[in-house]
Amino acid sequence: MSKQDELRQSKNLALAFFVGAASLFVLTLVLPQNWWTGLLRAFSEAAMVGALADWFAVRALFKPVPIPIVSRHTNIIPKNKARIADNLALFVREKFLDTESIVGLIRRHDPVQKVADWLALPANTELLGGYLVRAGSWMLDFIDDERVQGFISRAVHGMVRSVDLSKSAGQVLGSLTRGGRHQELLDEGIRQLARLLANPETQDTIANGIVEWLKEEYAFIERMLPSELIGRKGADIAVRLASGILSKVAADPAHPLRRRFDDYVAEFIERLKHDQDFLAKAEDIKRYLLEDATMNAYLRSLWDELKAWLKRDLDSGDSSLRKRIVAMGAWVGKVLVEDPQLRQSLHENLESAARGVAPEFAGFLTRHIADTVKHWDDDEMSQQIELNIGKDLQYIRINGTIVGGMIGVLLYLLSQLPALMG
């Protein structure tokens, strides 16, 4: 049964009680007048008064009642729609969306633990994998739309045009080198170079290079000298000399070579930011990326191949991506279950995020509720409220009929009390 039918049925029932009271009143007018007739008349009169009074009260909530003086206090809900909207929104905000309520909700339900327990079940990770695979497949279909591709292309081109590659590279390098962090890169380079010099193959290459140099530059003398011995000794001297320099640079944070490296890096960063040659080269790169037909065709072909592979994999029953997602979900669940400190950290961060987001979210939802209710049509709003609570309001009419009749009986008995006592 629909809400409309239930409301109509309850209205008819309330009306039936009123008609019953009215019929009883009419009946008392034709019956022989005695004490019992008076009792029934008192009951029916008071029951009709109660029924009519409660009918007026219920009716006045939703519709105007054209009765002089009191009519201005009818049609209450439509007249006060704006105030109802604001108060409803405020009630929801204060009782459900305030920061402490949301934080309390998080503490009571511990969503991190629930996620961990949920992911710990293989069936759930399989379910998650299925959802994400379907979402990924849908996204690929969405991107295939020519209008979407056109939008993405325009957005990417606009982003590339707006980026100053040279200055951006300079700023990135500036951030990476702030606080002397580029010296760590130099230290790593020194370690790798020292390891390379210590490699026998490297030393053999240097020795062979010295021998080849002697043969090319001093062929006559090379025939009279032990060139291989000279090559090995020369390589040994070169390696020891280079290793010694590298060791000194590595051990001395204030070594002159380090300062020269600092100066070179700083100069290079400034050139990236301000040198016109670098700026021009960056613009050439941007134009090449945006306008070169071969490059764009190549990039499109790469994307088409990647998209086709993703589509085939996602649509297959044995999707490797799905397996990876399932495995990752299981791993995350296992880690969360086994690591209480991680769960506690996530819980604390979730609470912190809720405290930060709750006021703004509550404000947005409050405005949304208030604005939505205010834009409702008056009649539609009354109908919706009446459909949802009108059935219960009709029982107020029924109870008013019954209670009114009982009060009428009580008053009648009180009025007859002196005669009964006499």
TINUVEX-199366 format. One record per residue (C-alpha): residue in one letter; z, y, x. Coordinates in pm, whole numbers, plus 50000, padded with zeros to 5 digits. Last residue first. Example, Ala and Ser with C-alpha at 12.3 -4.5 7.8 and 13.67 -1.06 7.14 Angstrom:
BEGIN
S507144989451367
A507804955051230
//
This chain:
BEGIN
G547175138247058
M546365122447395
L542885112947282
A542285147447135
P543515164447452
L541335141347670
Q538115147247481
S536965175547708
L537895154948013
L535905125647879
Y532915148047821
L533195162348173
L533265127348321
V530305116048110
G528305146748216
I529235140048579
M527905104648540
G524675117848388
G524215142448673
V524825114648927
I522145092948766
T519535120248727
G520295135149068
N520015100449221
I516535096949076
R515535131849193
I516945124949539
Y515025092249527
Q511895113449498
L512785129349832
D512625095149998
K509025090449888
G508195126249986
I509115120550351
N505795110550510
L503335119850236
E505255151850164
I505035162550526
Q501305155650537
Q500655172550204
S502615203550299
M500705206350627
E497375201550451
D498245228550199
D499185253250471
D496205244850694
W497385235551041
H496905261551312
K500605269251336
V501405232351382
T499015229251675
D500205261551837
A503855250851821
I503205215851953
H500945228152234
R503345255752333
T506165230552358
L503955206352549
F503075232852808
G506645245052845
A507975209652877
F505375201653142
E506255232953338
P509975226053316
A509575188653389
V507325191353697
G509845200253966
R512745180153831
A510395150953766
A509095152654123
S512655151354256
E513455121954031
L510345103854151
N511245111854511
E514705097254459
H513265065854300
L510685062054576
S513435064554838
Q515645040054651
R512785015354621
L512045018854991
Q515715013055072
P515774982554844
D512964965855042
E512254930254927
V511104937754572
L509104968354675
V507414949854961
K506524920354739
G505134942954465
V503034962354716
W501724929854865
A500864915754523
G499014947654433
M497154946954764
A496134910854712
V494934918254360
I493004948654481
R491474928754766
K490484900654532
R488964925754293
L486984941054576
S485704906654675
S484424900954322
D484034864054234
G482944868253873
S480364893653978
D480114927353807
L482274945554062
D480374930354355
R476944937754216
K477934973354127
L479514979554466
W476414966554641
A474154987954425
K476315018554488
L476275012854864
E472505008154864
D471975038854648
W474315059354868
L472485049055185
S469135056355020
R470365090454911
L471545098155265
Y468175088055407
A466285108455149
N468475138455228
M467885134255601
T464135130355556
A463875159955320
D465725183755551
E467055211455332
L470795207855289
L471855188755600
Y469355207055819
R470365240555678
K474005232655748
I473215221556104
D471215253256165
E474125273856033
A476435256556281
K473975263556562
A473925300456467
L477715302056467
F477825285156807
D475315309856948
Q477125339056785
D480395330756959
H483295339956731
K485185309756601
L483645282356813
R483805305057116
E487495310857053
I488095273457040
F486145268057363
E488125295057541
A491425279757432
V490265245057543
Y489055258157879
D492235277957942
D494435248157860
F492345225758089
R492665251758366
R496415251658312
R496445213658333
L494395215158653
P496915239558799
H499755214258749
A502585227358530
P503325194558351
D503355177058692
A503455138958693
A500085132658527
V498325159158737
K499815144859055
S498865109458957
L495305120458874
I494925137159213
G496215106159389
S493955083659184
A490945104959277
L491775103459648
R492605066559639
V489415058559448
A487265079759679
I488815064759991
D488355029259861
A484785036559760
G484055050660102
K485605020560269
R483584996860053
G480365016360107
I480955019760480
L481474982360502
E478274976360304
S476375001260521
P477254984960853
L475195010861044
M471865007961228
R469675003260920
E471535031160737
I470625055661015
F466915051860940
A467345052260560
Y469485083460555
E468965098660210
E467745069160005
K469435040860190
L472645060460234
W472725068759862
E472155032359774
V475085022359994
I477325048959837
G476345037359487
N477045001459578
A480555011559686
I481095031259363
T479915001659151
D482124977959349
Q485095000959286
T484335001158914
E484084963258909
P487394960959091
N489124980658809
A491685004958950
L489315034058887
L489045024758518
R492805022258478
A493165056558639
L490495070258403
Q492255055658099
R495615069558206
I494125103758282
G492385104657944
E495655095757770
D497385123857954
L494585148057860
L494905138257494
E498645143657516
Q497875177657666
H495985185557344
R499345185857167
G500355216957360
G502245232157067
R499065239556875
T496145219057007
L495375201056680
S495775232656474
G493455252256702
L490975223456696
V490935224956318
Q490595262856323
G487715261156570
A485965234356365
S486385256056057
K485005286056243
S481915266756348
L481375249056019
D481755279655798
V481915261655463
S480455279155158
R477015263755195
V478455228655230
M480565233354916
G477625246454717
H475475217454829
V478195192654732
A478705208854390
R474975210854320
S474515174254411
I477525163654204
F476225182853902
G472745168253938
Q474185133353972
V476225138953656
R473155150753468
E471125121453596
D473705096153475
D474265070253745
I477705085553814
F478935073153476
D477625038153541
L479475038353874
M482625050653699
W482375023053438
S482164996853712
G485195011953883
A487185012253559
R486234976153493
V487324966753845
L490554986453803
Y491434968753479
G490614934353616
G492654940253930
L495604951353721
L495384919653513
E495214898253824
T498214917353960
N499994910353632
A499264873053635
P500534870753992
L504004883453891
A505614904954161
L503624934854037
W505744936653722
D509044932853908
A508084960554150
V506824982953870
K510074977453678
Q512124984953989
V510235017554041
P510535026153671
D514365025953682
H514885026053301
R518185044353278
R517695065953586
I514205076753485
L515375085353134
G518275105053279
V515815124953490
I513785132053176
S516865142252979
E518175163253268
T514935182653296
D514635191452929
L511875173152746
F513625153552471
K516415173852310
E515695209352425
R511905207152430
V511545187052111
F513905210751930
L512075241252064
A508745227451944
L510195220151600
N511805254651587
D508565272151680
A506465252151434
I509025255651154
R509085293351212
A505295295051197
K505115272950886
N507795291950697
K505735300950392
P504055266650386
I507455248850400
I509295270350146
N506835270849857
T509795283749652
H512325311249724
R510105338649585
S509915318949260
V513655323049195
I513435357249027
P510935346748761
I509845310248757
P506365302548886
V507255272849113
P505325275049440
K504645242649626
F506075221649908
L509825227049932
A510095241949585
R508975208949432
V511915190249583
A514495215749465
F512835219849124
W512775182349070
D516415181649179
A517345206948913
L515215189648650
A516765155548714
G520305169248728
V519835188548403
M518255158248238
A521165136148350
A523675161948225
E522095161747881
S521715123947874
F525345116947971
A526745142747730
R524565128547453
L525735093147530
L529375103847515
G528825123447194
T527205093047035
W530185072447140
W532655096446980
N530735098346655
Q527585113846512
P525375088346342
L522175084946544
V519305109246499
L520255134746766
T521565108047001
L518065093047015
V516605125847135
F519095126347424
L518345089947509
S514655098147518
A515325127247753
A517385104947986
G514645078447986
V511965104748045
F513945117248345
F514355081948484
A510635075548427
L509775107548613
A511685094948916
L509775061948896
N506445079948856
K507195100849163
S508105069349360
Q504815052849261
R502765083449354
L504465085349693
E503875048349759
D500235051649656
Q499685081049892
K501475062950173
S499045034250134
M500005000050000
//
